[in-house]
């Protein structure tokens, strides 16, 4: 798992694709007057943005306590 390995591209991939989806879908929904979907998109965006924002310090810190990828559970 790329996020478990602290690979920054994975966080960027989640952020960019989510933001792209939200901007396109929200603007089309607003243009067609579907306010319920606009509200849903804003809630969905915040439910992804808040955890992603809390990940940024963790992604910057490459300490010895980083989880080992694909470690056997025994």
Secondary structure as GFF3:
##gff-version 3
##sequence-region A 1 74
A	DSSP	alpha_helix	8	31	.	.	.	ID=ss1
A	DSSP	alpha_helix	35	60	.	.	.	ID=ss2
###
